[in-house]
Amino acid sequence: MSADEVTQAEKAGAARYSRSLLSVYDTVVVRWSSTLVWCCPSERRLANYNSSAGCSG
């Protein structure tokens, strides 16, 4: 199977993650929880991720 092929099981697993659900998750977990609990703003985490992943973003 190539990297471009998606199995039926993968499609079924991803189906529950709607755009609205992911938006709520992003707001609650990535922005509020991580910032308040871990005291690390999302901008800093994104910069660290991009640096580690070799991204120039």
C-alpha positions as YAML, in Angstrom:
chain: A
units: angstrom
residues:
- id: 1
  name: MET
  ca: [0.00, 0.00, 0.00]
- id: 2
  name: SER
  ca: [1.35, 3.43, -0.90]
- id: 3
  name: ALA
  ca: [1.34, 6.42, 1.42]
- id: 4
  name: ASP
  ca: [-1.44, 7.98, -0.66]
- id: 5
  name: GLU
  ca: [-3.86, 5.12, -0.10]
- id: 6
  name: VAL
  ca: [-6.26, 5.35, 2.84]
- id: 7
  name: THR
  ca: [-7.91, 2.22, 4.17]
- id: 8
  name: GLN
  ca: [-11.60, 1.99, 4.99]
- id: 9
  name: ALA
  ca: [-10.70, 1.59, 8.68]
- id: 10
  name: GLU
  ca: [-8.67, 4.82, 8.58]
- id: 11
  name: LYS
  ca: [-11.54, 6.65, 6.92]
- id: 12
  name: ALA
  ca: [-13.97, 5.34, 9.54]
- id: 13
  name: GLY
  ca: [-11.65, 6.35, 12.36]
- id: 14
  name: ALA
  ca: [-11.19, 9.86, 11.00]
- id: 15
  name: ALA
  ca: [-14.90, 10.38, 10.25]
- id: 16
  name: ARG
  ca: [-15.75, 11.33, 13.83]
- id: 17
  name: TYR
  ca: [-13.35, 14.28, 13.79]
- id: 18
  name: SER
  ca: [-15.43, 17.01, 12.21]
- id: 19
  name: ARG
  ca: [-14.12, 20.51, 11.58]
- id: 20
  name: SER
  ca: [-16.24, 21.86, 14.46]
- id: 21
  name: LEU
  ca: [-15.02, 19.18, 16.90]
- id: 22
  name: LEU
  ca: [-11.39, 19.86, 15.99]
- id: 23
  name: SER
  ca: [-11.98, 23.58, 16.42]
- id: 24
  name: VAL
  ca: [-13.30, 23.04, 19.95]
- id: 25
  name: TYR
  ca: [-10.40, 20.65, 20.73]
- id: 26
  name: ASP
  ca: [-7.88, 23.19, 19.46]
- id: 27
  name: THR
  ca: [-9.36, 25.94, 21.59]
- id: 28
  name: VAL
  ca: [-9.71, 23.92, 24.79]
- id: 29
  name: VAL
  ca: [-6.59, 21.76, 24.69]
- id: 30
  name: VAL
  ca: [-4.06, 23.61, 22.59]
- id: 31
  name: ARG
  ca: [-4.83, 27.16, 23.64]
- id: 32
  name: TRP
  ca: [-6.37, 27.13, 27.13]
- id: 33
  name: SER
  ca: [-5.20, 23.94, 28.79]
- id: 34
  name: SER
  ca: [-1.64, 24.01, 27.55]
- id: 35
  name: THR
  ca: [-1.23, 27.69, 28.29]
- id: 36
  name: LEU
  ca: [-2.81, 27.58, 31.75]
- id: 37
  name: VAL
  ca: [-1.59, 24.18, 32.95]
- id: 38
  name: TRP
  ca: [1.86, 24.08, 31.35]
- id: 39
  name: CYS
  ca: [2.45, 27.85, 31.28]
- id: 40
  name: CYS
  ca: [3.60, 27.62, 27.69]
- id: 41
  name: PRO
  ca: [1.87, 29.83, 25.12]
- id: 42
  name: SER
  ca: [0.83, 28.15, 21.88]
- id: 43
  name: GLU
  ca: [3.14, 30.44, 19.88]
- id: 44
  name: ARG
  ca: [6.19, 29.13, 21.78]
- id: 45
  name: ARG
  ca: [5.10, 25.49, 21.37]
- id: 46
  name: LEU
  ca: [4.60, 26.02, 17.65]
- id: 47
  name: ALA
  ca: [8.05, 27.64, 17.32]
- id: 48
  name: ASN
  ca: [9.62, 24.72, 19.23]
- id: 49
  name: TYR
  ca: [7.79, 22.20, 17.08]
- id: 50
  name: ASN
  ca: [8.81, 23.92, 13.85]
- id: 51
  name: SER
  ca: [12.40, 24.07, 15.00]
- id: 52
  name: SER
  ca: [12.47, 20.40, 15.96]
- id: 53
  name: ALA
  ca: [10.66, 19.28, 12.80]
- id: 54
  name: GLY
  ca: [12.97, 21.29, 10.58]
- id: 55
  name: CYS
  ca: [10.23, 23.63, 9.43]
- id: 56
  name: SER
  ca: [10.86, 27.24, 8.56]
- id: 57
  name: GLY
  ca: [7.54, 28.56, 9.82]
...
